[in-house]
């Protein structure tokens, strides 16, 4: 067991405990023995307090080694799964864009991948003067890549932009509690809240700061940030090139001269490129390939230290047949979560029906310990209650369910085929579609032409209010891809986020999990390890469990 301290703040834990992943056991995946299964991390957050306090600490260099050992210079080549269609990270939350954007932009606060603590970045310090007023002091002497000074006006611009419905940002729900953003002077900004929202400081770690002079077009195609690397060129479907920001406000950083992100869809091709030293980093390693990477002395598996990510299935509640609650329950019992983890994730994770790990204080054992085991008999019962006994309605019409997922994720393809087979045993037909990334996004975001869709689920476990804030999955509303409406869940999300007592919050989140499992507006499959691969000479690389990959302290020992 290891215990690490994160930055304390009102309504948030002063201490964050985690259990390091333990390598143990042997699992069978894809027909081959895959050693080293993982125990769960332990995301525990302690009691909240509403007492005002000042938060902030000097920002240290992220280098893990003594500075004398660091070698500066060089270009790091990183392989991503696909090319983004836009560079607007406030609108697109694709994993591959998160991996790129952290090098271009800074945030007010950030989640440290080494301990999951929420720490200062562009915000030097902050004070909760009351439970509904947050005063923030900004770093001085920070400039954007185009030479403009970073000020409180830029902060207000970004908060207002994300909150503006016309922007269409899924991050807007994280800022709903903000009533006004007031510029006090160039280095001070005040947030007045509609209600207490202790998770706000953590929520800021998701908001990349653009220049107030930015336009929608420049944001999408030629980003201008305060980050360690400057945007140079984007040759679509070939590479995105960034170069060192010589005026970066964190002294001595970054170490590298340049970054190149190259999209390669096929996992086998990405691994082959790494094996022949054609790239330095490979993002989104398929977990079944961990033993292969570990067997190569030139490569390193970069595991996240903490488990804060998992797999979900969006369920389209907005059209038949999945707007039928009993059918949603039937399919949930037909979803073999344990086999998905054991076989398709090579055992690097665990099945779960809760947003939180069983050792997290917000986890409800009553609601989840025995929820939705793989049980085709129960699935048949609910299928009949839904009006589809044997997979057909009263008129003899065949029930068909559509399952979609983006290209580049073999485990989701395997999971879809597994679910398809189970549904077939119930008499239900299903269509599985592997879609190009842009087509998949358009299908699930802009149309109703899907029933189920796989995706990652970012836990944001430091505070449960953050877990339930990202609009894609949990909070009902126009950005929720499940398109569900439930006043009880909406109320519980609001209550949990604005309450300070952990005992009270635990009951609220228990009620949330009970209600979620009653109506199943979406399917939580479980948690998984986040892992990337690097060449052994890549130093200072720490995998972020939510894809916000920090490369400012990375260097090449060659």
LUMZA-533497 format. One record per residue (C-alpha): x, y, z; chain; residue number from 1. Coordinates in Angstrom, 1 decimal, always signed. Example, Ala and Ser with C-alpha at 12.3 -4.5 7.8 and 13.67 -1.06 7.14 Angstrom:
2
        x        y        z   marmar   dovo
    +12.3     -4.5     +7.8        A      1
    +13.7     -1.1     +7.1        A      2
# end
This chain:
558
        x        y        z   marmar   dovo
     +0.0     +0.0     +0.0        A      1
     +1.3     +3.5     -0.8        A      2
     -0.1     +6.8     +0.4        A      3
     +0.5    +10.0     -1.4        A      4
     -0.7    +13.5     -0.5        A      5
     -2.4    +15.7     -3.0        A      6
     -3.2    +19.4     -2.9        A      7
     -6.0    +20.1     -0.4        A      8
     -8.9    +22.4     -1.0        A      9
    -12.3    +23.1     +0.4        A     10
    -14.7    +20.2     -0.2        A     11
    -11.8    +18.0     -1.5        A     12
     -9.5    +15.5     +0.1        A     13
     -6.5    +16.7     +1.9        A     14
     -5.1    +13.2     +1.6        A     15
     -5.5    +10.9     -1.4        A     16
     -4.7     +7.2     -0.9        A     17
     -4.1     +4.8     -3.7        A     18
     -3.0     +1.2     -4.0        A     19
     -0.3     +0.6     -6.5        A     20
     -1.2     -1.9     -9.2        A     21
     +0.1     -5.3     -8.2        A     22
     +1.4     -7.7    -10.8        A     23
     +0.1    -11.1    -10.0        A     24
     -1.5    -14.2    -11.3        A     25
     -1.8    -15.6    -14.8        A     26
     -4.7    -14.9    -17.2        A     27
     -5.6    -16.3    -20.6        A     28
     -6.3    -13.8    -23.3        A     29
     -7.0    -14.4    -27.0        A     30
     -6.0    -18.1    -26.7        A     31
     -2.5    -17.3    -25.3        A     32
     -1.3    -17.1    -21.7        A     33
     -1.0    -13.5    -20.7        A     34
     +0.9    -13.1    -17.4        A     35
     +0.8    -10.3    -14.9        A     36
     -2.9     -9.5    -14.2        A     37
     -3.5     -6.4    -12.1        A     38
     -5.2     -5.8     -8.8        A     39
     -7.4     -2.7     -8.6        A     40
     -6.0     +0.6     -7.6        A     41
     -7.5     +2.2     -4.5        A     42
     -8.9     +5.6     -5.2        A     43
     -9.9     +6.9     -1.8        A     44
    -10.8    +10.5     -1.0        A     45
    -11.2    +11.7     +2.5        A     46
    -13.7    +14.0     +4.2        A     47
    -14.4    +17.5     +2.9        A     48
    -14.3    +20.8     +4.7        A     49
    -15.9    +24.1     +3.8        A     50
    -13.3    +26.2     +5.7        A     51
    -11.7    +28.8     +3.4        A     52
     -8.0    +28.4     +2.8        A     53
     -5.3    +29.4     +0.4        A     54
     -4.0    +26.8     -1.9        A     55
     -0.9    +26.7     -4.0        A     56
     +2.7    +25.5     -4.1        A     57
     +5.8    +26.2     -6.1        A     58
     +5.9    +24.3     -9.3        A     59
     +8.8    +21.9     -9.5        A     60
    +10.5    +20.5    -12.5        A     61
     +8.8    +17.1    -13.5        A     62
    +12.2    +15.5    -14.2        A     63
    +12.6    +12.3    -12.3        A     64
    +16.3    +12.3    -12.5        A     65
    +18.9    +14.8    -11.3        A     66
    +19.1    +17.6    -13.7        A     67
    +22.8    +16.9    -14.5        A     68
    +21.7    +13.6    -16.0        A     69
    +19.1    +15.1    -18.4        A     70
    +20.0    +15.3    -22.0        A     71
    +18.3    +18.1    -23.9        A     72
    +17.3    +18.3    -27.5        A     73
    +16.0    +15.8    -30.1        A     74
    +12.6    +15.1    -31.7        A     75
    +10.2    +12.6    -30.1        A     76
     +8.0    +10.7    -32.5        A     77
     +4.7     +9.4    -31.1        A     78
     +2.3     +7.1    -32.8        A     79
     -1.4     +7.8    -32.2        A     80
     -4.5     +5.7    -33.2        A     81
     -6.0     +8.3    -35.5        A     82
     -5.8    +11.8    -36.8        A     83
     -8.2    +14.3    -35.2        A     84
    -10.5    +16.3    -37.4        A     85
    -10.2    +19.4    -35.3        A     86
     -7.7    +20.7    -32.8        A     87
    -10.3    +22.3    -30.6        A     88
     -9.8    +20.3    -27.4        A     89
    -12.6    +22.3    -25.7        A     90
    -15.1    +20.7    -28.1        A     91
    -13.4    +17.4    -29.0        A     92
    -12.4    +15.1    -26.2        A     93
    -10.8    +12.4    -28.3        A     94
     -8.0    +10.5    -26.6        A     95
     -5.5    +11.3    -29.4        A     96
     -6.3    +15.0    -29.2        A     97
     -5.8    +15.0    -25.4        A     98
     -2.4    +13.3    -25.9        A     99
     -1.4    +16.2    -28.2        A    100
     -3.0    +19.2    -26.6        A    101
     -1.3    +19.0    -23.3        A    102
     +2.0    +20.0    -25.0        A    103
     +0.4    +23.0    -26.7        A    104
     -1.7    +24.4    -23.8        A    105
     -1.6    +24.8    -20.1        A    106
     -4.5    +24.6    -17.7        A    107
     -5.2    +26.5    -14.5        A    108
     -4.7    +23.4    -12.5        A    109
     -3.6    +19.9    -13.4        A    110
     -4.0    +16.3    -12.3        A    111
     -0.5    +14.9    -11.4        A    112
     -0.3    +11.4    -13.0        A    113
     +2.2    +10.4    -10.3        A    114
     -0.3    +10.8     -7.4        A    115
     -3.6    +12.1     -8.9        A    116
     -3.3    +15.2     -6.8        A    117
     -4.8    +18.4     -8.2        A    118
     -1.9    +21.0     -8.4        A    119
     -1.3    +24.6     -9.6        A    120
     -0.3    +25.4    -13.1        A    121
     -1.4    +28.7    -14.6        A    122
     -3.2    +29.3    -11.3        A    123
     -0.4    +30.1     -8.8        A    124
     -2.8    +29.9     -5.8        A    125
     -6.5    +30.1     -4.9        A    126
     -8.6    +30.9     -2.0        A    127
    -12.2    +29.9     -1.1        A    128
    -13.3    +33.0     +0.6        A    129
    -16.8    +31.5     +1.0        A    130
    -18.2    +28.2     -0.2        A    131
    -19.5    +30.0     -3.3        A    132
    -16.6    +32.4     -4.0        A    133
    -13.2    +31.3     -5.4        A    134
    -10.4    +33.9     -5.8        A    135
     -7.5    +32.9     -8.0        A    136
     -4.0    +34.3     -8.4        A    137
     -2.4    +33.7    -11.8        A    138
     +1.2    +33.0    -12.7        A    139
     +3.0    +36.2    -13.7        A    140
     +5.2    +36.6    -16.8        A    141
     +3.4    +33.9    -18.9        A    142
     +3.1    +34.5    -22.6        A    143
     +1.3    +32.8    -25.4        A    144
     +3.2    +31.4    -28.4        A    145
     +2.4    +34.5    -30.4        A    146
     +3.9    +36.8    -27.8        A    147
     +0.7    +37.9    -26.1        A    148
     +0.7    +38.1    -22.3        A    149
     -1.5    +35.7    -20.4        A    150
     -3.9    +37.5    -18.1        A    151
     -7.2    +37.1    -16.2        A    152
     -9.0    +38.2    -19.4        A    153
     -7.9    +35.0    -21.1        A    154
     -9.3    +33.0    -18.2        A    155
    -12.6    +34.7    -18.5        A    156
    -12.6    +34.3    -22.2        A    157
    -12.2    +30.5    -21.9        A    158
    -14.7    +30.0    -19.1        A    159
    -17.3    +32.0    -21.0        A    160
    -16.5    +30.1    -24.2        A    161
    -16.9    +26.7    -22.7        A    162
    -20.1    +27.7    -20.9        A    163
    -21.6    +29.2    -24.1        A    164
    -24.1    +26.7    -25.6        A    165
    -23.1    +27.8    -29.1        A    166
    -19.6    +26.4    -28.5        A    167
    -21.0    +22.9    -28.0        A    168
    -18.4    +21.9    -25.4        A    169
    -19.0    +18.7    -23.4        A    170
    -16.9    +20.4    -20.7        A    171
    -19.7    +22.9    -20.0        A    172
    -21.3    +20.7    -17.4        A    173
    -18.1    +20.9    -15.4        A    174
    -18.5    +24.7    -15.1        A    175
    -22.3    +24.8    -14.6        A    176
    -21.9    +26.0    -11.0        A    177
    -20.1    +29.2    -12.1        A    178
    -22.5    +32.2    -12.1        A    179
    -20.0    +34.9    -12.9        A    180
    -16.3    +35.1    -13.8        A    181
    -14.9    +38.5    -12.8        A    182
    -11.5    +40.0    -13.8        A    183
    -10.1    +41.8    -10.7        A    184
     -6.9    +42.8    -12.3        A    185
     -4.5    +41.1    -14.9        A    186
     -3.3    +38.5    -12.3        A    187
     -6.5    +37.9    -10.3        A    188
     -9.8    +36.4    -11.2        A    189
    -12.9    +35.7     -9.1        A    190
    -15.5    +33.0     -9.6        A    191
    -18.9    +33.4     -8.0        A    192
    -20.9    +30.2     -7.9        A    193
    -24.6    +29.6     -8.0        A    194
    -24.1    +27.0     -5.3        A    195
    -21.2    +25.3     -3.5        A    196
    -19.2    +23.1     -5.9        A    197
    -16.0    +21.9     -4.2        A    198
    -14.8    +20.0     -7.3        A    199
    -14.5    +23.2     -9.4        A    200
    -10.7    +23.4     -8.9        A    201
    -10.3    +19.9    -10.1        A    202
    -12.7    +20.6    -13.0        A    203
    -10.3    +23.4    -14.1        A    204
     -7.7    +20.8    -14.9        A    205
     -9.7    +19.8    -18.0        A    206
    -10.0    +23.3    -19.5        A    207
     -7.1    +24.2    -21.8        A    208
     -6.5    +28.0    -21.9        A    209
     -6.7    +29.6    -25.3        A    210
     -5.7    +33.2    -26.1        A    211
     -8.6    +35.7    -25.8        A    212
     -7.8    +36.8    -29.4        A    213
     -8.3    +33.3    -30.8        A    214
    -11.0    +32.6    -33.3        A    215
    -12.9    +29.3    -33.8        A    216
    -11.0    +28.8    -37.0        A    217
     -7.5    +29.4    -35.5        A    218
     -8.4    +27.1    -32.6        A    219
     -9.4    +24.3    -34.9        A    220
     -6.4    +24.5    -37.2        A    221
     -3.5    +26.6    -35.8        A    222
     -3.6    +26.5    -32.0        A    223
     -1.9    +29.2    -29.9        A    224
     -1.2    +28.3    -26.3        A    225
     +1.1    +29.0    -23.4        A    226
     +2.4    +25.4    -23.3        A    227
     +5.9    +23.9    -23.6        A    228
     +5.6    +23.3    -27.3        A    229
     +4.4    +25.5    -30.2        A    230
     +2.2    +24.3    -33.0        A    231
     +4.2    +24.3    -36.3        A    232
     +2.4    +22.2    -38.9        A    233
     -0.5    +19.8    -39.4        A    234
     -0.4    +17.6    -42.4        A    235
     -3.6    +15.7    -42.1        A    236
     -3.4    +11.9    -41.8        A    237
     +0.4    +12.2    -41.8        A    238
     +1.7    +14.2    -38.8        A    239
     +1.3    +17.1    -36.4        A    240
     +4.6    +18.8    -35.6        A    241
     +5.3    +20.9    -32.5        A    242
     +8.5    +22.6    -31.6        A    243
    +10.0    +23.8    -28.3        A    244
     +8.6    +27.0    -26.8        A    245
    +11.9    +29.0    -26.1        A    246
     +9.9    +31.4    -23.8        A    247
     +8.2    +28.8    -21.7        A    248
     +7.4    +30.1    -18.3        A    249
     +8.6    +26.9    -16.5        A    250
    +12.4    +27.5    -16.3        A    251
    +14.4    +24.8    -18.1        A    252
    +11.5    +23.1    -19.8        A    253
    +10.8    +21.4    -22.1        A    254
    +13.8    +19.2    -22.7        A    255
    +13.0    +18.1    -26.2        A    256
    +13.3    +20.3    -29.3        A    257
    +10.3    +19.0    -31.1        A    258
     +7.4    +16.5    -31.1        A    259
     +5.8    +14.7    -34.0        A    260
     +2.5    +12.9    -33.6        A    261
     +1.8    +10.4    -36.4        A    262
     -1.5     +8.6    -36.8        A    263
     -1.3     +4.8    -37.5        A    264
     -4.6     +2.9    -37.2        A    265
     -3.4     -0.7    -37.1        A    266
     -2.1     -2.0    -33.8        A    267
     +0.2     -4.5    -35.4        A    268
     +1.7     -1.8    -37.6        A    269
     +2.3     +0.5    -34.7        A    270
     +4.1     -2.3    -32.8        A    271
     +6.2     -3.2    -35.8        A    272
     +7.3     +0.5    -36.1        A    273
     +8.3     +0.5    -32.4        A    274
    +10.2     -2.8    -32.8        A    275
    +12.2     -1.3    -35.6        A    276
    +12.8     +2.0    -33.7        A    277
    +10.7     +4.0    -36.2        A    278
     +9.1     +5.8    -33.4        A    279
     +9.8     +6.7    -29.7        A    280
     +6.3     +6.4    -28.2        A    281
     +3.2     +4.3    -29.0        A    282
     +0.0     +5.5    -27.4        A    283
     -2.9     +3.2    -26.6        A    284
     -1.2     -0.1    -26.4        A    285
     -3.6     -3.0    -26.7        A    286
     -3.3     -4.7    -23.3        A    287
     -3.0     -8.2    -24.7        A    288
     +0.3     -7.1    -26.3        A    289
     +1.9     -6.1    -23.0        A    290
     +3.9     -9.4    -22.7        A    291
     +5.2     -8.9    -26.3        A    292
     +6.4     -5.5    -25.5        A    293
     +7.9     -6.6    -22.2        A    294
     +9.8     -9.4    -23.9        A    295
    +11.7     -6.8    -26.0        A    296
    +14.6     -5.3    -24.0        A    297
    +14.5     -2.2    -26.2        A    298
    +10.9     -1.3    -25.3        A    299
     +9.2     -0.4    -22.1        A    300
     +5.5     -0.7    -21.1        A    301
     +4.5     +2.6    -19.4        A    302
     +1.7     +1.7    -17.1        A    303
     -0.4     +4.3    -15.4        A    304
     +0.3     +4.3    -11.7        A    305
     -3.4     +4.6    -10.9        A    306
     -6.5     +3.2    -12.5        A    307
     -8.8     +6.1    -13.5        A    308
    -10.1     +4.9    -16.8        A    309
    -12.5     +2.2    -18.1        A    310
    -14.9     +1.0    -20.7        A    311
    -18.5     +1.9    -21.3        A    312
    -21.3     +1.3    -23.8        A    313
    -23.5     +4.3    -24.7        A    314
    -27.1     +3.2    -25.0        A    315
    -29.3     +5.3    -27.3        A    316
    -32.4     +6.0    -25.1        A    317
    -33.9     +8.3    -27.7        A    318
    -35.3     +5.8    -30.1        A    319
    -36.7     +2.2    -30.2        A    320
    -35.7     -0.4    -29.2        A    321
    -33.3     +0.8    -26.5        A    322
    -35.7     +3.4    -25.1        A    323
    -37.4     +0.3    -23.5        A    324
    -36.1     +0.0    -19.9        A    325
    -36.7     -3.8    -19.7        A    326
    -34.8     -4.3    -23.0        A    327
    -31.9     -2.2    -21.6        A    328
    -31.8     -4.5    -18.5        A    329
    -32.0     -7.6    -20.7        A    330
    -29.0     -6.5    -22.8        A    331
    -27.1     -5.6    -19.6        A    332
    -27.5     -9.2    -18.4        A    333
    -26.3    -10.5    -21.8        A    334
    -23.1     -8.4    -21.6        A    335
    -20.3    -10.6    -20.2        A    336
    -18.2     -8.0    -18.4        A    337
    -15.9    -10.5    -16.8        A    338
    -15.0    -12.2    -20.1        A    339
    -14.4     -8.8    -21.7        A    340
    -11.8     -8.0    -19.0        A    341
    -10.3    -11.4    -18.7        A    342
    -10.0    -12.2    -22.4        A    343
    -10.0     -9.0    -24.3        A    344
     -8.1     -6.8    -21.8        A    345
     -5.8     -9.7    -20.9        A    346
     -6.9     -9.4    -17.3        A    347
     -5.5     -5.9    -16.9        A    348
     -8.5     -4.5    -15.1        A    349
    -11.7     -5.6    -13.4        A    350
    -15.4     -5.8    -14.2        A    351
    -17.6     -3.2    -12.5        A    352
    -21.0     -1.6    -12.8        A    353
    -20.2     +1.5    -10.7        A    354
    -18.5     +4.7    -11.8        A    355
    -16.0     +4.0     -8.9        A    356
    -13.7     +1.3     -7.7        A    357
    -15.0     -0.9     -4.9        A    358
    -12.5     +0.6     -2.5        A    359
    -13.5     +4.2     -3.3        A    360
    -15.6     +5.8     -0.5        A    361
    -18.4     +6.6     -3.0        A    362
    -18.8     +3.0     -4.2        A    363
    -22.1     +1.4     -3.2        A    364
    -21.6     -2.3     -2.4        A    365
    -25.4     -2.7     -2.0        A    366
    -26.0     -1.4     -5.5        A    367
    -23.1     -3.0     -7.4        A    368
    -21.5     -6.1     -5.7        A    369
    -24.0     -8.5     -7.3        A    370
    -25.3     -6.3    -10.2        A    371
    -25.6     -7.7    -13.7        A    372
    -23.7    -11.0    -13.7        A    373
    -23.7    -12.6    -17.1        A    374
    -27.1    -14.4    -17.0        A    375
    -29.0    -15.3    -20.2        A    376
    -32.0    -16.6    -18.2        A    377
    -32.5    -13.2    -16.6        A    378
    -31.9    -11.6    -20.0        A    379
    -34.7    -13.8    -21.4        A    380
    -37.1    -12.8    -18.7        A    381
    -36.5     -9.1    -19.2        A    382
    -36.6     -9.6    -23.0        A    383
    -40.1    -11.1    -22.6        A    384
    -41.1     -8.2    -20.3        A    385
    -39.9     -5.8    -22.9        A    386
    -42.3     -7.3    -25.4        A    387
    -39.8     -9.4    -27.3        A    388
    -40.1    -13.0    -26.2        A    389
    -37.6    -15.1    -28.3        A    390
    -36.4    -11.9    -29.9        A    391
    -39.6    -11.0    -31.7        A    392
    -42.5     -8.6    -31.0        A    393
    -46.2     -9.5    -30.8        A    394
    -46.4     -9.1    -34.6        A    395
    -43.5    -11.5    -35.2        A    396
    -41.1     -8.7    -36.2        A    397
    -37.5     -9.5    -35.6        A    398
    -35.6     -7.4    -33.0        A    399
    -32.3     -6.1    -34.3        A    400
    -29.8     -4.0    -32.3        A    401
    -26.9     -2.0    -33.9        A    402
    -23.5     -1.9    -32.2        A    403
    -20.8     +0.6    -33.3        A    404
    -17.3     +1.4    -32.4        A    405
    -14.3     +3.3    -33.9        A    406
    -11.5     +1.7    -35.8        A    407
     -8.3     +1.0    -34.0        A    408
     -9.7     -0.7    -30.8        A    409
     -9.7     -4.5    -31.3        A    410
    -11.0     -5.1    -27.8        A    411
    -14.2     -3.3    -28.6        A    412
    -14.6     -5.3    -31.8        A    413
    -14.1     -8.5    -29.8        A    414
    -16.6     -7.3    -27.1        A    415
    -19.1     -6.5    -29.8        A    416
    -18.9     -9.9    -31.4        A    417
    -19.2    -11.5    -27.9        A    418
    -22.3     -9.5    -27.2        A    419
    -23.7    -10.3    -30.7        A    420
    -23.2    -14.0    -29.9        A    421
    -25.1    -13.8    -26.6        A    422
    -27.9    -11.8    -28.2        A    423
    -28.2    -14.5    -30.9        A    424
    -28.8    -17.1    -28.2        A    425
    -31.8    -14.9    -27.1        A    426
    -33.1    -14.7    -30.6        A    427
    -32.0    -11.1    -31.0        A    428
    -30.2    -10.1    -34.2        A    429
    -27.5     -7.5    -34.1        A    430
    -25.3     -5.6    -36.5        A    431
    -21.7     -4.8    -35.6        A    432
    -20.1     -1.9    -37.4        A    433
    -16.4     -0.7    -37.1        A    434
    -16.4     +2.9    -38.3        A    435
    -13.7     +5.4    -39.3        A    436
    -13.2     +7.8    -36.5        A    437
    -14.9    +10.8    -38.1        A    438
    -17.8     +8.6    -39.2        A    439
    -18.2     +7.2    -35.7        A    440
    -18.2    +10.6    -34.1        A    441
    -20.8    +11.9    -36.5        A    442
    -22.9     +8.7    -36.0        A    443
    -23.2     +8.9    -32.2        A    444
    -23.0    +12.7    -31.7        A    445
    -25.1    +14.0    -34.6        A    446
    -27.5    +11.2    -35.5        A    447
    -29.7     +8.7    -33.8        A    448
    -28.5     +5.9    -36.1        A    449
    -27.1     +3.6    -33.4        A    450
    -28.2     +1.6    -30.5        A    451
    -25.0     +0.8    -28.6        A    452
    -21.5     +2.3    -28.9        A    453
    -18.3     +1.5    -27.1        A    454
    -16.1     +4.3    -25.6        A    455
    -13.6     +5.0    -22.8        A    456
    -14.8     +6.3    -19.5        A    457
    -12.6     +8.7    -17.6        A    458
    -13.2     +8.3    -13.9        A    459
    -11.9    +11.6    -12.5        A    460
    -11.9     +9.7     -9.2        A    461
    -10.3    +12.4     -7.1        A    462
    -13.8    +13.8     -6.6        A    463
    -17.0    +11.9     -7.5        A    464
    -18.6    +15.2     -8.6        A    465
    -16.0    +15.3    -11.4        A    466
    -16.7    +11.7    -12.3        A    467
    -20.4    +12.6    -13.0        A    468
    -19.7    +16.0    -14.6        A    469
    -18.5    +15.2    -18.2        A    470
    -21.6    +15.5    -20.3        A    471
    -21.0    +12.6    -22.6        A    472
    -22.3     +9.8    -20.3        A    473
    -23.6    +10.6    -16.8        A    474
    -25.5    +14.0    -16.6        A    475
    -28.6    +14.0    -18.7        A    476
    -28.7    +16.9    -21.1        A    477
    -28.2    +17.8    -24.8        A    478
    -24.6    +16.6    -24.9        A    479
    -25.3    +13.2    -23.3        A    480
    -24.7    +10.6    -26.0        A    481
    -27.1     +8.2    -24.2        A    482
    -29.8    +10.8    -24.8        A    483
    -31.6     +9.9    -21.6        A    484
    -33.8    +12.0    -19.3        A    485
    -34.2    +11.2    -15.6        A    486
    -35.0    +13.9    -13.1        A    487
    -33.9    +11.7    -10.2        A    488
    -30.4    +11.1    -11.5        A    489
    -30.0    +14.8    -12.5        A    490
    -31.0    +15.8     -8.9        A    491
    -28.6    +13.4     -7.3        A    492
    -25.7    +14.6     -9.4        A    493
    -26.4    +18.1     -8.4        A    494
    -26.9    +17.2     -4.7        A    495
    -23.7    +15.2     -4.6        A    496
    -21.6    +18.0     -6.1        A    497
    -22.8    +20.7     -3.9        A    498
    -22.7    +18.9     -0.6        A    499
    -19.6    +19.0     +1.7        A    500
    -20.2    +16.2     +4.2        A    501
    -18.7    +13.0     +3.0        A    502
    -21.3    +10.9     +4.9        A    503
    -24.1    +12.8     +3.2        A    504
    -22.3    +12.5     -0.2        A    505
    -21.8     +8.8     +0.3        A    506
    -25.6     +8.3     +0.7        A    507
    -26.4    +10.5     -2.3        A    508
    -23.9     +8.7     -4.5        A    509
    -25.3     +5.4     -3.3        A    510
    -28.7     +6.5     -4.4        A    511
    -27.3     +7.5     -7.7        A    512
    -25.8     +4.1     -8.3        A    513
    -29.0     +2.3     -7.2        A    514
    -31.1     +4.4     -9.6        A    515
    -28.5     +4.0    -12.5        A    516
    -28.7     +0.3    -12.2        A    517
    -32.5     +0.4    -12.0        A    518
    -32.9     +2.1    -15.4        A    519
    -29.5     +1.4    -17.0        A    520
    -29.3     +4.5    -19.3        A    521
    -25.8     +3.3    -20.2        A    522
    -23.6     +0.3    -19.5        A    523
    -20.5     +0.5    -17.3        A    524
    -18.3     -2.4    -18.2        A    525
    -15.4     -1.9    -15.8        A    526
    -12.0     -0.4    -15.1        A    527
     -8.8     -1.0    -17.1        A    528
     -5.2     -0.3    -17.0        A    529
     -3.9     +2.6    -19.1        A    530
     -0.7     +1.7    -20.8        A    531
     +1.6     +3.0    -23.6        A    532
     +4.9     +1.8    -25.0        A    533
     +8.1     +3.7    -25.3        A    534
    +11.7     +3.0    -26.4        A    535
    +13.9     +2.3    -23.4        A    536
    +15.8     +5.5    -24.0        A    537
    +12.7     +7.6    -23.4        A    538
    +13.0     +9.0    -19.9        A    539
    +10.7    +11.0    -17.6        A    540
     +7.5     +9.5    -19.2        A    541
     +4.6     +9.0    -16.8        A    542
     +1.4     +7.7    -18.3        A    543
     -1.6     +9.8    -17.4        A    544
     -4.7     +7.7    -16.8        A    545
     -7.0    +10.1    -18.6        A    546
     -4.8    +10.7    -21.7        A    547
     -3.6    +14.2    -20.6        A    548
     -0.1    +13.2    -21.5        A    549
     +2.6    +15.5    -20.1        A    550
     +5.7    +15.6    -22.3        A    551
     +7.4    +18.7    -20.9        A    552
     +9.7    +16.7    -18.7        A    553
    +10.4    +13.9    -21.2        A    554
    +13.9    +13.5    -22.6        A    555
    +15.9    +11.0    -24.8        A    556
    +18.8     +9.2    -23.3        A    557
    +20.7     +8.6    -26.6        A    558
# end
